[in-house]
Amino acid sequence: MGSNKHVDNFSGFEMDEDRYRFLVEHSGELISAHRPGDWAYTAVNPAIKSFSGYTPEEVIGRSAYDMYHPEDAEAMQKKLIPAIYKDGIRTFRYRHKHKDGSYGWVESTHRSIRDPDTGELKEIIAVSRDISAQMAAEQALREQQAELAHMSRLMTMGEMASGLAHEINQPLATTLNYANGALRRLQQGKVPDPQRLESLLKAIVKQSQRAAEIVKRLRGLVKKTPFQRSDIELGALCTDVVGFFHHEVALLSGEIRVEKPDKPVVITADRVQIEQVLVNLIRNAIDAYSDSDSEEKLIVVRLQAFPGSAMICVMDNAGGVDASLVESIFEPYVTSKSDGLGMGLSISRSIIEAHGGRISLEETRDFATVFRMVLPLTNSLREKRGMIP
């Protein structure tokens, strides 16, 4: 019986086993096969040595779960492995253990192989590459962006100092009035009845808590903190941020209001960073009205929920953005302010895109300027995330 091999005249290799064996053995990517269930290695190419320090012989028969970071192994067993079994193919990132005990980042594409006749799952093929350097570069970039974002927040808070001082002064002044009123009564020998005294003390406590909450939110905005995802309700966030600007808008004889759904709208995000974007957009609208002849100075922060996403619009009628800036408005150092650095919108775009969203500038019939930021809702974001944990 003649051989079914044929020769590739360009390479000199036969195109079946020899050729494929050469490609697998000399590949810079880790190629492995795994047994369903315990995810044990059934085959692996020599690249495992550069990935982990182990030889192929040392890992054959060993569960791949032993090679993952414990947090990643747990997440894979609960979510990603079932997804691979179901969908047939999935790409994700995880931390892979080296023989010396250290961990490096790896990106793998796993594919399930099934019997064509019975559909029985036979094995899983994985192609992986080391992305540790890429992850380190991304982390350095995130740290640099976080530093810029922090500087931007400090500058914005400086611009808002007068309005913020008024916002804090209101509950403090109210507390002082209640306390002085009670003190005068005591000095005059007029001891308030217990019910009246309780009412005064409750009012003082309420105003003190209000002042403390304002200070807490301010500290959160200016504090330098690492990126922290948590579930946040956007309606409450919008209301809190708008509260910082009521006094400043009033000085312009304007109005600022929040429009939001009755039901909670929850996203998974870094609260401080989303607040920063909203502060930047409202700050820009106020600055635009400062140089505008518009009779109706109205700023609307509108929150809407859609299947899988939420949208926050910041709208004003201050005359719109100069046509020459529309295309480049989100680029660094682009600004219409004489004393501006042009970093606010650039940082805002980086923040929104880091959260899997998008931000855009539009004009509508009802409003001259509309900034829209769209963010994935909590469940949608968790479904799309390809990185463990």
C-alpha positions in Angstrom: 0.0 0.0 0.0 1.5 3.4 -1.0 2.0 6.1 1.5 -0.6 8.9 1.7 2.2 11.4 2.5 3.3 14.0 0.0 6.3 16.3 0.1 6.1 20.1 0.4 8.8 21.1 -2.1 9.3 24.5 -0.4 10.0 23.1 3.1 11.2 19.6 2.5 8.8 18.3 5.1 6.0 15.8 4.6 2.6 17.5 5.1 1.2 15.1 7.7 2.5 13.9 11.0 6.1 15.1 10.6 5.1 18.6 9.5 2.5 19.1 12.2 4.8 17.6 14.9 7.4 20.1 13.9 5.0 23.0 14.1 3.7 22.0 17.5 7.1 21.2 19.0 8.6 24.5 17.8 5.6 26.7 18.6 6.2 29.6 21.0 2.6 29.1 22.2 1.7 26.4 24.7 -0.5 23.8 23.1 -2.1 21.2 25.3 -4.9 18.6 25.5 -7.0 18.0 28.6 -9.2 15.2 29.8 -12.8 16.3 30.6 -13.7 16.2 34.3 -10.4 16.6 36.2 -8.9 18.7 33.3 -5.7 16.6 33.4 -3.0 17.1 30.8 -3.1 14.3 28.2 -0.6 16.0 25.8 1.5 19.1 25.8 4.2 20.6 23.7 7.7 21.7 24.9 6.6 25.3 25.3 5.3 24.3 28.8 8.9 24.6 29.9 9.2 28.3 29.2 5.7 28.9 30.6 6.0 27.1 33.9 9.5 25.6 34.3 8.0 22.1 34.1 8.8 19.6 31.4 6.0 17.9 29.5 6.7 14.6 31.4 6.2 16.4 34.7 2.7 17.6 33.9 1.2 14.7 31.9 -1.6 13.3 34.0 -1.6 16.2 36.3 -4.8 18.4 36.7 -4.4 21.8 35.1 -6.3 23.1 38.1 -3.1 22.6 40.1 -1.4 25.0 37.8 -3.9 27.9 38.2 -4.1 30.5 40.9 -6.6 29.2 43.5 -9.1 32.0 42.9 -8.9 31.5 39.1 -9.3 27.7 39.5 -12.5 28.2 41.5 -13.9 30.6 39.0 -13.0 28.3 36.1 -14.7 25.3 37.7 -17.9 27.2 38.4 -18.3 29.3 35.3 -15.8 29.0 32.4 -15.4 25.3 32.2 -19.1 24.7 31.9 -19.2 27.5 29.3 -16.5 25.7 27.3 -18.4 22.4 27.5 -21.5 24.2 26.3 -20.3 26.7 23.7 -17.4 24.6 22.4 -14.8 27.4 22.4 -13.9 30.2 24.9 -10.9 32.6 25.3 -10.0 34.0 28.7 -7.1 35.2 30.9 -5.9 33.6 34.1 -2.8 33.3 36.4 -0.6 30.3 35.7 1.7 28.9 38.4 5.4 28.5 37.7 7.5 25.7 39.2 9.2 28.3 41.5 5.8 29.2 43.0 5.4 32.5 41.2 2.4 33.3 38.9 2.3 34.8 35.4 -0.6 35.9 33.3 -1.7 33.6 30.4 -4.4 34.0 27.7 -5.9 30.7 26.5 -8.3 29.7 23.9 -10.0 26.4 24.8 -12.0 24.2 22.4 -14.0 21.1 23.2 -13.6 18.1 20.9 -16.6 15.8 20.6 -17.3 12.5 18.9 -18.9 13.5 15.6 -21.4 10.6 15.8 -22.4 10.5 19.5 -21.6 14.0 20.5 -19.6 12.7 23.5 -17.0 15.1 24.8 -13.6 13.5 24.2 -11.0 16.1 25.1 -10.3 19.8 25.3 -7.6 21.5 23.2 -6.0 24.6 24.6 -3.7 27.2 22.9 -2.1 29.6 25.4 0.3 32.4 25.3 2.2 34.3 28.0 0.8 37.8 28.4 2.6 38.8 31.7 4.5 41.6 30.0 1.3 42.9 28.4 -0.5 42.8 31.7 2.3 44.6 33.4 2.2 47.3 30.7 -1.6 47.6 31.1 -1.2 47.9 34.8 1.4 50.7 34.4 -0.9 52.5 32.0 -3.8 52.1 34.5 -1.7 53.6 37.3 -0.7 56.5 35.0 -4.3 57.1 34.1 -5.3 56.9 37.7 -2.7 59.5 38.6 -4.0 61.8 35.9 -7.6 61.2 37.0 -6.7 62.1 40.6 -5.0 65.3 39.5 -8.0 66.2 37.5 -10.3 65.6 40.4 -8.2 67.8 42.6 -8.3 70.6 40.0 -12.0 70.2 39.6 -12.6 70.4 43.4 -10.6 73.6 43.5 -12.8 75.1 40.8 -15.9 74.1 42.9 -14.5 75.3 46.2 -17.0 78.1 46.7 -20.0 76.1 45.9 -18.8 73.2 48.0 -18.1 75.4 51.0 -21.7 76.7 50.7 -23.0 73.1 50.5 -21.2 72.2 53.7 -22.0 75.4 55.5 -25.8 74.9 55.1 -26.2 72.0 57.5 -23.5 73.4 59.8 -25.4 76.7 60.1 -28.7 74.9 60.7 -27.1 72.8 63.4 -25.7 76.0 65.0 -29.1 77.7 65.0 -30.8 74.7 66.7 -28.1 74.4 69.3 -28.1 78.2 70.0 -31.9 78.2 70.3 -31.8 75.4 72.9 -28.9 77.1 74.8 -30.8 80.4 75.0 -33.8 78.7 76.4 -31.7 77.1 79.1 -30.0 80.4 79.9 -33.4 82.0 80.3 -34.5 79.2 82.6 -36.9 77.9 80.1 -36.2 74.2 80.1 -37.8 72.7 77.0 -40.3 69.9 77.6 -38.9 66.4 76.8 -40.8 66.1 73.5 -39.5 69.5 72.3 -35.9 68.7 73.5 -36.0 65.4 71.7 -37.2 67.1 68.5 -34.3 69.7 68.7 -31.7 66.9 69.3 -33.0 64.9 66.4 -32.8 67.9 64.1 -29.2 68.6 65.2 -28.3 64.9 64.6 -29.9 65.0 61.2 -28.0 68.1 60.1 -24.7 66.9 61.5 -25.1 63.6 59.6 -25.9 65.6 56.4 -22.7 67.6 56.8 -20.7 64.5 57.6 -22.1 62.7 54.5 -21.1 65.7 52.3 -17.6 65.7 53.7 -17.4 61.9 53.2 -18.4 62.2 49.5 -15.9 65.0 49.0 -13.1 63.0 50.6 -14.0 60.1 48.4 -13.7 62.2 45.3 -10.3 63.7 46.2 -8.8 60.7 47.8 -6.3 58.7 45.8 -7.6 55.2 45.8 -7.0 52.1 43.7 -9.5 51.0 41.0 -12.3 49.3 42.9 -15.3 47.8 41.2 -18.6 47.5 43.2 -22.3 47.5 42.4 -23.5 51.1 42.4 -27.0 52.5 41.9 -26.8 55.2 39.2 -29.9 57.1 40.3 -28.5 57.8 43.8 -25.0 58.6 42.3 -26.5 61.2 39.9 -28.5 62.8 42.8 -25.4 63.0 45.0 -23.2 64.6 42.3 -25.9 67.1 41.3 -26.2 68.1 44.9 -22.6 69.5 44.8 -23.7 72.0 42.1 -27.1 73.5 43.3 -25.6 76.6 44.9 -23.2 77.3 41.9 -26.1 76.9 39.4 -28.3 79.2 41.5 -25.7 81.9 41.3 -26.1 81.8 37.5 -29.9 82.1 38.0 -30.1 78.7 36.5 -31.5 75.3 37.3 -30.1 71.8 37.4 -32.2 68.7 37.8 -32.0 64.9 37.7 -34.4 62.8 35.6 -34.2 59.1 36.5 -36.4 55.9 36.4 -38.4 54.8 39.4 -36.6 51.5 39.5 -32.9 51.2 40.5 -30.3 51.1 37.8 -27.3 49.1 38.9 -23.9 48.9 37.3 -20.6 47.3 38.4 -18.0 50.1 38.4 -15.6 52.2 40.3 -17.9 54.7 42.0 -15.3 57.5 42.4 -14.4 57.4 38.7 -18.0 57.4 37.4 -18.7 60.4 39.8 -15.6 62.1 38.4 -16.9 61.8 34.8 -20.3 63.2 35.8 -18.6 66.0 37.7 -16.5 66.9 34.7 -19.5 67.0 32.3 -21.6 69.2 34.7 -18.6 71.4 35.4 -18.3 71.9 31.6 -22.0 72.9 31.3 -21.7 75.4 34.1 -18.6 76.9 32.5 -20.4 77.1 29.2 -23.3 79.0 30.7 -20.8 81.5 32.4 -19.9 82.6 28.9 -23.3 82.3 27.4 -26.2 84.8 26.8 -28.7 82.1 27.1 -31.8 83.2 29.0 -32.8 79.8 30.2 -29.8 78.3 32.0 -30.9 74.7 32.4 -28.8 71.6 33.0 -30.5 68.2 32.9 -28.8 65.0 34.0 -31.0 62.2 32.6 -30.6 58.5 33.5 -32.2 55.9 31.3 -32.0 52.1 31.4 -32.1 49.8 28.4 -31.7 46.0 28.0 -28.1 45.4 29.0 -27.0 49.0 29.4 -27.6 52.3 31.1 -27.2 55.8 29.7 -26.5 59.0 31.4 -27.0 62.2 29.5 -25.8 65.7 30.6 -27.6 68.3 28.6 -27.4 72.1 28.4 -28.5 75.0 26.1 -25.3 77.1 26.4 -24.8 77.4 22.7 -23.1 74.1 21.8 -19.5 73.2 21.1 -17.4 75.0 18.5 -17.6 73.1 15.3 -13.8 73.0 15.0 -13.6 71.0 18.2 -16.4 68.5 17.7 -14.3 65.8 16.1 -11.4 66.1 18.6 -13.2 67.1 21.8 -12.1 63.9 23.6 -8.5 64.1 22.6 -5.9 65.3 25.2 -5.2 69.0 25.4 -8.2 70.0 23.4 -10.2 72.7 25.2 -12.3 75.8 24.5 -11.4 77.3 27.9 -8.7 79.9 28.0 -7.4 78.5 31.3 -8.2 74.9 30.6 -5.7 72.0 30.3 -7.9 70.0 27.9 -7.6 66.8 30.0 -11.1 66.4 31.6 -12.9 64.9 28.6 -9.9 62.8 27.6 -9.7 61.3 31.1 -13.5 60.9 31.1 -13.3 58.8 27.9 -10.6 56.6 29.3 -12.6 56.0 32.4 -15.8 55.1 30.5 -14.0 52.8 28.0 -12.1 51.1 30.9 -15.6 50.2 32.2 -16.6 48.7 28.9 -18.7 51.7 27.9 -18.6 54.6 25.5 -19.0 58.4 25.6 -20.1 60.7 22.8 -21.0 64.3 22.1 -24.3 65.0 20.3 -26.6 67.9 19.5 -30.4 67.6 19.6 -33.4 69.7 18.7 -34.1 70.4 22.4 -30.6 70.9 23.7 -27.5 72.5 22.2 -25.1 70.1 23.8 -25.6 66.5 24.9 -22.9 64.3 26.4 -24.0 60.7 26.5 -22.2 58.0 28.4 -23.4 54.4 28.0 -22.3 51.7 30.5 -23.1 48.0 30.7 -25.5 46.9 33.4 -24.1 44.7 36.2 -25.3 41.3 34.7 -24.2 42.2 31.2 -20.8 43.2 32.3 -20.3 40.0 34.2 -21.3 38.0 31.2 -18.8 39.8 29.0 -15.8 39.8 31.2 -13.1 37.4 29.9 -10.6 37.9 32.7 -10.5 35.8 35.9 -11.3 36.5 38.7 
